[in-house]
Amino acid sequence: MYISVVSENILKRIKFSLIIILMILAGSELMAQTRLLNIKIIGNRNFSDYWNTTSVIADKGDNLRLSFIAEVRPEGLYSSVYISSCHKVIDQGDTLRNELIFPLEKFLDGNITVRWYLIQPTNLDTMYLNHPGYVTPYAYIPYREIPIKNWNDQRVMDLRSLENYGELFPGTIRLKVELYHGNELVSSGGANSRFKVMNTIDYGGLNDCVYRISYRGRTGSRLLDNVLLFRNLPLIGNPVSFTINWQDHQTMQWIGGNLNTFTAAAAEMLGRPIFKEVDRIPLPELNYFEETDYYLKNAVLDRGYYYSAGGNKIIVSDYYFFQGDYVINEDRVAMFYRDSEPQGFLNGSDLVLECNHNALRIGALSEIMGENITLIRWKERWPTYR
């Protein structure tokens, strides 16, 4: 038994060595006849030892480098190999053997073209709706591919070299790469890679084969940092799950959502699942005052500051009203984002995060919510930092 296993391992090593020898002997002939099979984007976070094909959730300040790995099949070989500018690659949890990863020039001649694309929803200034009970029950969110010209023919890049990096993050983006060689083209998942339920019904957005990068904010509030991950995702007025499982929800699949579902997803990342209350926040009456409570039912803007009914300025602090707490005006809801002038009082120029009629955006409190507002706070405070 032991001898049989050893013999089998020796035969595998001999077979692998023969493949490599054949590749070397084939030389330039392989270049002309190599088939491009598929390609994936790979990322490396903070100069770790390995590159990975899975999507990334990163913290602000993290260094993220990007590249790609392509699977090719040289003429005359039954097995495929990989070409990349990087080694030590993990593909969907499996570590690829370094012996199978070669430089592009090993099998491709100098006629190599690389193109990169930013994939974004066509319209972030609208509200999408699901249609339960219809033949097509889910909102359809179209996406577009925007060429990243300064990444043309780049094989390894720092994400911060993206031209509009500061506008896109914190938030979520998706990327696509194309590799041209002669008359052949291979592409990673793009704007047409739709998420299908039961392989037939469009779930509204893109599937996991499209490479996604999500960056947290750095606001001082752990909850708010996580909510900011969902910037650049479209607003869905009535987001749903195609099963009873919260993990299958449109927000958890990075398709879209509203402030409630973005908040529930953000809370879960902090180990505090509140998804069962997703339709009961922020109004305290709806969640029986278990999750939220009123800080002030009526605050009025006067001479730049908000005042209580007793004529007092409203205090902003960790213990009273702070980042991640809610501002309401009739049917409009926002999350307090930042004290614009750190003097400890709520004023009209303070910033809020909202998505009432559009994707998540940051704006001035008085412009978005008006002069008469209600303030609601979380009963159990969220972790903060400086």
Secondary structure, DSSP 8 states (H G I E B T S, - for coil): -HHHHHHHHHHHHHHHHHHHHHHHHHTHHHHHH-EEEEEEEEEEETT-S-EESS-EEE-TT--EEEEEEEEEE-TT-SS-EEEES--SEEETTEE--GGGEE-GGGTS-S-EEEEEEEEEES-SSSEE---TTSSS-S----EEEEE-GGGTT-SSEEGGGSTTHHHH-SEEEEEEEEEEETTEEEE---TT-EEEETTTEEEEEE-TTSEEEEE---SSBHHHHHHGGGTTS-EESS--BSSS-GGGBTTTTTS-B-HHHHHHHHHHHTT---GGGTTS-S-TTTTTTSSEEEEEEEEEEETTEEE-TTS-B-B-STTSS-TT-EEEETTEEEEEEE-SS-SSB-BTTSEEEE-SSSS-EEEEHHHHH-SEEEEEEESS---B--
